[in-house]
Amino acid sequence: MTSFDERFAAASDACTVSVLRGPRRTPAAAFSALAAACSDFGITKADWYGAEGGAVELLEARVAALLGKPAAVFLPTGTMAQQAVLRVWCERRGSWRVALPDLAHPVTHEQDGPRLLHGFRFEHLTTGRTVATAAHLAAVTGDLGAAMIELPLREAGCIAPTWDELQELSTAARERGVPLHVDGARLWEVAPFYEGRALADLAGLVDSVYVSFYKGLGAFAGAAVAAAEDVVADVRRWRRRQGGEMFQMTPYALSALLALRDELPRMGECVAWARTFAAAANGLRVHPEVPQSTTFVLYADRSPEEINDRLLAFLEQERANLCARWRPTEVPGFAQCEVTVTTTALAHDPVHVAELVAKVALG
Ligand SMILES: Cc1ncc(COP(=O)(O)O)c(C=O)c1O
């Protein structure tokens, strides 16, 4: 850690107001919220390896219902969840080839685990900042164990296909007999983009979905895979085999239940806030120009060091956790900042926050 990192972390911890960086609750505060949630959700006993009643089964039933799938299974991480479900599809199909974006999480963030542990052969469905369509799937010829899309594609600025594009991709995968899996790490956060469509409509276009409880929802951690009963039963076996069947998962499941109850209903407001912010961020480039989810990226024609110096001064003076630190881009002298709007931001005026961020960024 450099002295700048230390100063930044200290200033961030000392903030009394949170804007575009979520409030860091103390473990004690988070655990008392869980204790209260036990009575809210009628949880009187802990789970036993995720079974025998209790919070985990309640959470699984809730996720299955929200996504309109027959079953769902809780897993400790999305990384494990997706490797498990892709394994299930590939074994069934007798092919280890999986078509997915080159920017997808299993390609970019899992240290080659999917190949080393399961032997997947990844084929690039898309390259770079592109949303996957039926044409992309058609271009990956030969047998496939599964096709996977990330909805929204995080490393591309959280961009998502239109409903029509999704429908066409779904039809193409079904006609070809290829299981279509969705990395929905931010599915809750992008759902408002598909105005008038329920989460179950989205999930209905695909064969399996992974969702996360800790990104925009802010639970401790955890993931779920929703699919047909037999697929979920096989994913459970892989959860066990991969060492993901913790003796008691009640704390994680409870925090996820709380997040689904309190945060999920406000995702539409978060996306609307993001759009108002984006429209008011004068002098900054916003990608995508109109945010499609609660997450988007800001670009500024300044060096990250210059901006972070100003951001640190702002944090120290105002004690308000405005936004994350800015990072370098591929273009020398330009900086970028990924913004995620959570319910914390809703207490602030998006236009005013955009003005503050632009001032910090541009000087
Ligand atoms: C798009 C996407 N997929 C999967 C994951 C994996 O989630 P986890 O951290 O629970 O393993 C992440 C985590 O950041 C992600 O952003």
The ligand as an SDF file (V2000), in Angstrom:
LIG
                    3D

 16 16  0  0  0  0  0  0  0  0999 V2000
  -20.1210  -10.6870  -14.2320 C   0  0  0  0  0  0  0  0  0  0  0  0
  -19.6480  -11.4910  -13.0670 C   0  0  0  0  0  0  0  0  0  0  0  0
  -19.8150  -12.8120  -13.0700 N   0  0  0  0  0  0  0  0  0  0  0  0
  -19.4240  -13.5890  -12.0440 C   0  0  0  0  0  0  0  0  0  0  0  0
  -18.8170  -13.0350  -10.9310 C   0  0  0  0  0  0  0  0  0  0  0  0
  -18.3710  -13.9390   -9.8160 C   0  0  0  0  0  0  0  0  0  0  0  0
  -18.9710  -13.6940   -8.6020 O   0  0  0  0  0  0  0  0  0  0  0  0
  -18.3060  -14.1590   -7.2140 P   0  0  0  0  0  0  0  0  0  0  0  0
  -17.4600  -13.0360   -6.7380 O   0  0  0  0  0  0  0  0  0  0  0  0
  -19.4800  -14.4250   -6.3320 O   0  0  0  0  0  0  0  0  0  0  0  0
  -17.5030  -15.3870   -7.4850 O   0  0  0  0  0  0  0  0  0  0  0  0
  -18.6290  -11.6540  -10.8790 C   0  0  0  0  0  0  0  0  0  0  0  0
  -17.9690  -11.0230   -9.7200 C   0  0  0  0  0  0  0  0  0  0  0  0
  -17.5860   -9.8770   -9.7250 O   0  0  0  0  0  0  0  0  0  0  0  0
  -19.0380  -10.8620  -11.9830 C   0  0  0  0  0  0  0  0  0  0  0  0
  -18.8690   -9.5360  -12.0070 O   0  0  0  0  0  0  0  0  0  0  0  0
  1  2  1  0
  2  3  1  0
  2 15  2  0
  3  4  2  0
  4  5  1  0
  5  6  1  0
  5 12  2  0
  6  7  1  0
  7  8  1  0
  8  9  2  0
  8 10  1  0
  8 11  1  0
 12 13  1  0
 12 15  1  0
 13 14  2  0
 15 16  1  0
M  END
$$$$
